[in-house]
Amino acid sequence: MKIYICVDDTDDLTKSTSTGRISDLIAKRIQAMGGALEKGITRHQLLLHEDIDYTSHNSSMCMVMNIEGVTVSQMKQAAEEVLKTNMAESSDPGLCFCRLDQLREPDRLIAYGKRAQKEIIKKEEAYALAKEIGGTVLEEYGGTGIGVIGALAGVGLRLSGCDGTFRGGKGSEHAGKSYTAAKWKTMMGIEQVLDFYGKELNDEQEVSVDKQLKLAMVDHKKTLIAAQRGARYIACTKQDLYQGDQKITTWTTPCDQFEADNDVEECYEETEHACYNCLFRRWTADGFICVK
């Protein structure tokens, strides 16, 4: 049985936890039940808009589990235990479970996920869609419960096979080194290597990594994307792939209230003490604001 599991909106400004960390814990719990994590956990960026109540990034985390001998209700119970134990007190969490073999209308779910990147959606629509498409369970766990919107959207976007980046930076142990595309595939479990415009690089092409690389989901494959810099191909980092990377402003020097976000996965550049890495920044459609 293949089941998609997505979590959204589990944190608050205290950053005592993060949605990414909770997704890691859920994955570990279900793996302990016999589940096999497919490819990894992916982060999916949703709409940035002043009328949407998100903490800083408005993104959801999705995983795909292959598991037998365990019911969806058992997995749901395990995930709920993790969520309730670790969620922030003032958060608005949502969880989505989608059993692929019972999903009747995958195209509608994918279309919904793409809409959630462009439009404001009400949670009533999310619940209605989950009921109509089959095989999908949607639950909220406190606050306004608006996390169900992003949880359902994350499943749709992961199901599309062409959205999101994989949680966690890779390849830091190879910083400053260069290998062929074929060797990167073998070392990192990568399925394809593309240039920044989507062209596949041949297995003999050398690709170097500066600090670390960030993998993306493209055409249902775990993908290394490399940017051409002169005669070299360099593995893309989170900064290269993050959809907000054009929104960096002059906020490059932290003020006296700077406090680093305690989840490096939510930082633009892990080593920089700049405002766009601050606990108190909130991404918007036009850049970011300071909530202090």
Secondary structure as UniProt FT lines:
FT   STRAND          2..8
FT   TURN            13..14
FT   HELIX           19..32
FT   TURN            33..34
FT   STRAND          36..37
FT   STRAND          42..45
FT   TURN            50..51
FT   STRAND          59..66
FT   HELIX           72..86
FT   TURN            89..90
FT   STRAND          94..99
FT   HELIX           100..102
FT   HELIX           106..115
FT   TURN            116..118
FT   HELIX           123..133
FT   STRAND          136..140
FT   TURN            143..144
FT   HELIX           147..160
FT   STRAND          165..166
FT   HELIX           172..174
FT   TURN            175..176
FT   STRAND          178..180
FT   HELIX           181..188
FT   STRAND          192..195
FT   TURN            196..197
FT   TURN            203..204
FT   STRAND          206..208
FT   STRAND          215..218
FT   TURN            219..220
FT   STRAND          221..229
FT   TURN            230..231
FT   STRAND          232..235
FT   HELIX           238..241
FT   TURN            243..244
FT   HELIX           245..247
FT   TURN            256..257
FT   HELIX           264..266
FT   TURN            270..271
FT   HELIX           275..277
FT   TURN            279..280
FT   STRAND          281..284
FT   TURN            285..286
FT   STRAND          287..290
//
